[in-house]
Amino acid sequence: MHAAGMRYLVITAKHHDWFARYPSRVSDLNLAAVSRFPRDSMAELRNVCDNLASS
């Protein structure tokens, strides 16, 4: 992303129908609860972006 000249990223972390792309204690409508992907995808994306910003 950085090499392409991108300076920021916009992502929909919570959809209009209350489905979250991160583990949530509020509702079972989240990626970790309904899929075989138990990790926090938003935290992983943040870590990648932080690493790219510091390089």
Summary of the structure (lengths in Angstrom):
residues: 55
radius of gyration: 13.4
end to end distance: 12.0
largest distance: 37.5
contacts: 107
relative contact order: 0.18
helix: 33%
strand: 5%
